[in-house]
Amino acid sequence: MGCTTILVGRDASYDGSPIVARNEDSANGEWNPKRIVIVSPADQPRSYTSVLAHLTIDLPDDPLRYTAAPNAIPDEGVWGEAGINAANVAMSATETLTSNERVLGADPMVEYQPATGAAGSEGYRAAVAGGIGEEDFLTLVLPYIRTAREGVLRLGALLEQYGTYEMNGVAFSDSDEIWWLETVGGHHWIARRVPDDWYVTMPNQLGIDSFDLDDAFGPAREYLASSDLREFMAENFLDLRLPGAGPSGFLAARSISLPEHGSEGGVAGGPAGGSRGALPGGVFNPREAFGSHTDADHVYNSPRAWIMQRHLNPHDDWDGLSARHTPASDDIAWGRTPERKLTLEDVKYVLSLHYQGTPFDPYSALGSEAQRHLLRPIGINRHSELSILQVRPYRPQEYRAIQWVAFASNPFNTLVPLYTNVERTPDYLANTTGRVSTDSLYWAQRIIAALADGHFNEIIPEIERYQETTLAAGHANLRVTDAGLAGSSGGDAGTGVSAAAGRVAGETEIRQLLEAANEAIAELVRTRTDELLGKVLEISSNLMTNRFSRSDN
């Protein structure tokens, strides 16, 4: 199980852009090389067959162009993960979630069943296709949507028709809003619009902690759900509200920064307790009804929400024996208002956290050996890629969307901003293969992380300088390119990037300029990464265990 997500509403972000960001993590003990590509309409399949579930689905004939972060080794399928399409709609798929036995017993996962026996013989059973999953979601949905809400509705319809073999959370955004969808069992789902002044933290655990059924099955302004969710809840006793209680029971009494709009925080509007035949209404807590509260959550999931919110809302009560929120708290809010607007650097930092400033930091001497390895870090060794999807409402449609990309372990890497309205991505990010090579940013960043980890305190200053220099260059690249496209004088001495002066009129010319800007920042990052690798190699080599000097004696 892997991945960590943060969502930032437009009023909570530094520039008014809704921001969707997620670490894609591989399974423990495995590497999963990634690359960033453009999928053109001609390359999008019209009949899609999944590798893991052996499911074939016919697709519409009018796909949009989109970016994706597929596996470099496609033996298990595409796994497109994160991208932005030509309509400037972003999708991140998926955050693996947890559930509970009651939900899975009522609506089991739709798993692939291989054939048994020999065809034509007694007892033969033909193979049965499974449902859709993380391997498929981006390919099946992103090319066909023009708003974030459309993304929820298309994926929801596919889930109801084909089912899924795993629990997942999926984010959609456009220039106005973010929607977050969570699967519930094999065929059911819920989705909530992220309030504009909130950020949301998502470890690998069902997250939504307040849901308005009356809105979902009425005006559907802030909430959406599978068509028979209320019947499913009633028939399977999944409504856990006490009679006469508020919408979320204990959680409602402890929650913070609830939105002022809608019916949030009101009294439950329907029968509580899951009475068979009576459809529930009002506000309830999906995390209690559909999620998990296991011992594993308290070392794997809830600590990640705790450390992210501890950093972004530092004046709340997070530390000490009597703290309101601890790493093992089950009631850490799904979303809240930050203490100030959040930047891209804030997003990158929290998705790199390894419990700095606490006894749980594996690189610190603060805690005991047991404490330093007790909790699952966000900035873990097995990151595959990070995509921060930014759709900027203040820029024209032609160059509105940016996909910020990083590979390998986040504490040691940097972000590369790529315009998405292009026909190709730089080779340094696109040409990853299974062969280890510093010609690929993925492998270069993975090598740096592996070398730096064993000598963290000696090497981290070099990493921090690299991150500051490359991120500054990335921001400069966007600023200069935006200015050139807007008709301002282009070029900026000292950044290593440039933009053509004057207004660019044609669509082809715009894409060419965006591709040139992408190539420029990729080449700058390549140069700085090679320099960093040399420094990290030198420091690590001089600190090898078998080092010896006659002056040592």
Buried (B, 14 or more C-beta within 10 A) or exposed (E): BBBBBBBBBBEBBBBBBBBBBBBBBBEEEEBBBBBBBBBBEEEBBEEBEBBBBBBEBEBEEEBBBBBBBBBBEEEEBBBBBBBBBBBBBBBBBBBBBBBBEBBBEBBEBBBBEEEEEEEEEEEEEEEBBBBBBBBBBBBBBBBBBBBBBBBBBBBBBBBBEBBBBBBBBBBBBBBEBBBBBBBBBBBBBBBBBBBBBBBBBBBBBBBBBBBBBBBBBEEBEBBBBBEBBBEBBBBBBBBBBEEEBBBBBBBBEBBEBBBEEBBBBBEBBBBBEBBEEBBBBBBBBBBBBBBBEEEEBBBBBBBBBBBBBBBBBEEBEBEEEEBBBBBBBBBBBBBBBBEEBBBBBBBBBBBBBBBBEBBBBBBBEBBEEEBBEBBBBBBBBBBBBBBBBBBBBEBEEBBBBBBBBBBBBBBBBBBBBBBBBBEEBBBBBBBBBEEEEBEBBBBBBBBBBBBBBEBBEBBBEBBEEBBEBBBEBBBBBBBBBBBBBBEBEBEBEEBBBBBBEEEBEEEEEBBBBBBBBBBBBBBBBBEBBEEBBEBBBEBBEEEEEEEEEEEEE
